[in-house]
Amino acid sequence: MEPRDKGRLELNFLIPNTELLTGKRLQPYYDRADRPRINAWQTIVNAKLGLHDPNAPENRRTLVTLNTLPQNEAGGC
């Protein structure tokens, strides 16, 4: 799918968890094994294209939750 409703290209993939020929369970992404590979790929692509590392401390966004909002912005909670 290529939805463009947000003004940008988003690629969404649907991967069945069943191997079609045998009917057995298939897990195409296993987080423990695949996350380091994805992180390595991201590092290579960022370096190659001159992009900033989103995980670098200077590029991280501060997480704001309802408990950490100033009282006047939290809706008086």
MDAnalysis code that builds the backbone (N, CA, C; Angstrom):
import MDAnalysis as mda
import numpy as np

u = mda.Universe.empty(231, n_residues=77, atom_resindex=np.repeat(np.arange(77), 3), trajectory=True)
u.add_TopologyAttr("name", ["N", "CA", "C"] * 77)
u.add_TopologyAttr("resid", np.arange(1, 78))
u.add_TopologyAttr("resname", ["MET", "GLU", "PRO", "ARG", "ASP", "LYS", "GLY", "ARG", "LEU", "GLU", "LEU", "ASN", "PHE", "LEU", "ILE", "PRO", "ASN", "THR", "GLU", "LEU", "LEU", "THR", "GLY", "LYS", "ARG", "LEU", "GLN", "PRO", "TYR", "TYR", "ASP", "ARG", "ALA", "ASP", "ARG", "PRO", "ARG", "ILE", "ASN", "ALA", "TRP", "GLN", "THR", "ILE", "VAL", "ASN", "ALA", "LYS", "LEU", "GLY", "LEU", "HIS", "ASP", "PRO", "ASN", "ALA", "PRO", "GLU", "ASN", "ARG", "ARG", "THR", "LEU", "VAL", "THR", "LEU", "ASN", "THR", "LEU", "PRO", "GLN", "ASN", "GLU", "ALA", "GLY", "GLY", "CYS"])
u.atoms.positions = np.array([
    [0.842, -1.180, 0.000],
    [0.000, 0.000, 0.000],
    [0.880, 1.233, 0.000],
    [0.413, 2.277, -0.665],
    [1.117, 3.549, -0.669],
    [0.144, 4.678, -0.339],
    [-0.307, 4.782, 0.913],
    [-1.203, 5.894, 1.243],
    [-0.438, 7.212, 1.208],
    [-1.056, 8.243, 0.677],
    [-0.417, 9.557, 0.591],
    [-1.297, 10.627, 1.248],
    [-2.168, 10.235, 2.155],
    [-3.097, 11.170, 2.771],
    [-2.425, 12.155, 3.726],
    [-1.225, 11.867, 4.194],
    [-0.531, 12.741, 5.133],
    [0.495, 13.630, 4.441],
    [0.471, 13.651, 3.117],
    [1.397, 14.496, 2.389],
    [2.785, 13.906, 2.249],
    [2.935, 12.652, 2.583],
    [4.231, 11.980, 2.445],
    [3.976, 10.527, 2.072],
    [4.970, 9.918, 1.517],
    [4.851, 8.516, 1.129],
    [5.063, 7.623, 2.342],
    [4.145, 6.723, 2.577],
    [4.284, 5.722, 3.627],
    [4.131, 4.356, 2.981],
    [5.047, 3.473, 3.264],
    [4.954, 2.111, 2.749],
    [4.518, 1.199, 3.881],
    [3.428, 0.497, 3.685],
    [2.916, -0.446, 4.672],
    [2.936, -1.830, 4.057],
    [3.453, -2.785, 4.807],
    [3.570, -4.146, 4.310],
    [2.735, -5.078, 5.170],
    [2.062, -5.994, 4.532],
    [1.329, -7.044, 5.222],
    [2.046, -8.347, 4.922],
    [2.576, -8.970, 5.964],
    [3.328, -10.209, 5.793],
    [2.578, -11.315, 6.526],
    [2.123, -12.339, 5.816],
    [1.412, -13.425, 6.495],
    [2.366, -14.225, 7.388],
    [1.850, -14.730, 8.484],
    [2.651, -15.548, 9.398],
    [2.529, -17.024, 9.072],
    [2.184, -17.329, 7.843],
    [2.054, -18.712, 7.402],
    [2.854, -18.907, 6.128],
    [3.691, -19.915, 6.122],
    [4.435, -20.258, 4.909],
    [3.424, -20.872, 3.953],
    [3.280, -20.272, 2.780],
    [2.168, -20.618, 1.893],
    [2.236, -22.032, 1.326],
    [3.410, -22.574, 1.093],
    [3.509, -23.914, 0.508],
    [3.233, -25.021, 1.516],
    [3.714, -24.851, 2.758],
    [3.568, -25.922, 3.750],
    [2.449, -25.667, 4.753],
    [2.014, -24.407, 4.891],
    [1.005, -24.068, 5.884],
    [1.569, -23.928, 7.282],
    [2.890, -24.056, 7.434],
    [3.520, -23.936, 8.750],
    [3.684, -22.468, 9.128],
    [3.837, -22.247, 10.439],
    [4.028, -20.896, 10.955],
    [5.348, -20.331, 10.458],
    [5.317, -19.056, 10.099],
    [6.510, -18.365, 9.628],
    [6.604, -17.044, 10.372],
    [7.741, -16.780, 10.965],
    [7.948, -15.508, 11.645],
    [9.047, -14.757, 10.897],
    [8.663, -13.876, 9.941],
    [9.663, -13.210, 9.111],
    [10.499, -12.180, 9.862],
    [10.016, -11.666, 10.980],
    [10.779, -10.703, 11.777],
    [10.847, -11.217, 13.201],
    [12.056, -11.424, 13.685],
    [12.270, -11.852, 15.062],
    [13.087, -10.756, 15.725],
    [12.456, -10.003, 16.617],
    [13.038, -8.771, 17.145],
    [14.436, -8.947, 17.718],
    [14.643, -9.964, 18.525],
    [15.942, -10.144, 19.178],
    [17.073, -10.297, 18.154],
    [16.813, -10.985, 17.063],
    [17.840, -11.200, 16.039],
    [17.884, -10.066, 15.023],
    [16.733, -9.501, 14.693],
    [16.669, -8.546, 13.592],
    [16.897, -7.094, 13.992],
    [16.635, -6.718, 15.237],
    [16.812, -5.318, 15.642],
    [18.251, -4.839, 15.454],
    [19.284, -5.607, 15.836],
    [20.656, -5.137, 15.574],
    [20.937, -4.953, 14.085],
    [20.363, -5.790, 13.251],
    [20.545, -5.642, 11.799],
    [19.888, -4.366, 11.291],
    [18.698, -4.085, 11.773],
    [17.998, -2.875, 11.355],
    [18.749, -1.643, 11.841],
    [19.247, -1.677, 13.069],
    [20.023, -0.548, 13.588],
    [21.299, -0.339, 12.792],
    [21.966, -1.428, 12.397],
    [23.179, -1.321, 11.584],
    [22.849, -0.728, 10.220],
    [21.761, -1.181, 9.616],
    [21.336, -0.644, 8.317],
    [21.031, 0.843, 8.437],
    [20.329, 1.234, 9.507],
    [19.984, 2.638, 9.719],
    [21.246, 3.486, 9.861],
    [22.234, 2.997, 10.588],
    [23.489, 3.724, 10.768],
    [24.204, 3.915, 9.436],
    [24.246, 2.865, 8.627],
    [24.915, 2.938, 7.318],
    [24.200, 3.930, 6.405],
    [22.877, 3.844, 6.333],
    [22.116, 4.740, 5.456],
    [22.240, 6.184, 5.927],
    [22.159, 6.420, 7.230],
    [22.303, 7.780, 7.749],
    [23.666, 8.358, 7.396],
    [24.724, 7.557, 7.533],
    [26.072, 8.030, 7.209],
    [26.214, 8.281, 5.713],
    [25.684, 7.376, 4.917],
    [25.803, 7.486, 3.460],
    [25.067, 8.712, 2.921],
    [23.908, 9.010, 3.484],
    [23.092, 10.124, 3.006],
    [23.318, 11.416, 3.786],
    [24.199, 11.366, 4.791],
    [24.476, 12.559, 5.587],
    [23.321, 12.961, 6.488],
    [22.561, 11.982, 6.965],
    [21.425, 12.252, 7.839],
    [21.855, 12.205, 9.293],
    [21.088, 12.859, 10.146],
    [21.358, 12.830, 11.577],
    [20.888, 11.506, 12.164],
    [21.582, 11.053, 13.189],
    [21.176, 9.844, 13.899],
    [20.039, 10.208, 14.849],
    [18.827, 9.674, 14.652],
    [17.713, 10.041, 15.523],
    [17.883, 9.540, 16.955],
    [18.777, 8.589, 17.179],
    [18.989, 8.058, 18.525],
    [20.103, 8.766, 19.277],
    [20.814, 9.678, 18.617],
    [21.872, 10.427, 19.290],
    [21.232, 11.320, 20.351],
    [21.863, 11.450, 21.520],
    [21.256, 12.232, 22.612],
    [20.863, 13.654, 22.207],
    [21.661, 14.302, 21.363],
    [21.338, 15.682, 20.979],
    [20.146, 15.767, 20.020],
    [19.740, 14.646, 19.435],
    [18.612, 14.637, 18.501],
    [17.346, 14.027, 19.091],
    [17.417, 13.525, 20.295],
    [16.248, 12.880, 20.900],
    [15.250, 13.920, 21.368],
    [13.989, 13.576, 21.271],
    [12.935, 14.458, 21.759],
    [12.610, 14.111, 23.199],
    [12.242, 15.118, 23.944],
    [11.839, 14.907, 25.322],
    [10.435, 14.320, 25.335],
    [10.246, 13.280, 26.112],
    [8.937, 12.658, 26.234],
    [8.106, 13.458, 27.225],
    [6.953, 13.900, 26.782],
    [6.062, 14.665, 27.642],
    [4.821, 13.822, 27.890],
    [4.539, 13.570, 29.151],
    [3.332, 12.835, 29.523],
    [2.415, 13.765, 30.301],
    [1.209, 13.327, 30.534],
    [0.252, 14.147, 31.271],
    [0.802, 14.527, 32.644],
    [1.558, 13.627, 33.268],
    [2.102, 13.901, 34.599],
    [3.190, 14.960, 34.588],
    [3.861, 15.162, 33.444],
    [4.965, 16.122, 33.396],
    [4.573, 17.439, 32.729],
    [3.309, 17.569, 32.292],
    [2.852, 18.829, 31.713],
    [2.689, 19.873, 32.810],
    [2.927, 21.140, 32.486],
    [2.606, 22.191, 33.464],
    [1.112, 22.142, 33.788],
    [0.738, 22.538, 34.988],
    [-0.649, 22.419, 35.455],
    [-1.631, 23.125, 34.524],
    [-1.249, 24.297, 33.974],
    [-2.183, 25.040, 33.125],
    [-2.378, 24.369, 31.765],
    [-1.493, 23.486, 31.331],
    [-1.637, 22.789, 30.055],
    [-2.216, 21.391, 30.228],
    [-2.272, 20.906, 31.445],
    [-2.762, 19.554, 31.694],
    [-4.280, 19.525, 31.836],
    [-4.935, 20.637, 31.562],
    [-6.391, 20.662, 31.651],
    [-6.887, 20.727, 33.080],
    [-6.028, 21.209, 33.987],
    [-6.429, 21.355, 35.373],
    [-6.531, 20.051, 36.129],
    [-5.896, 18.993, 35.645],
    [-5.975, 17.683, 36.296],
    [-5.227, 17.667, 37.597],
])
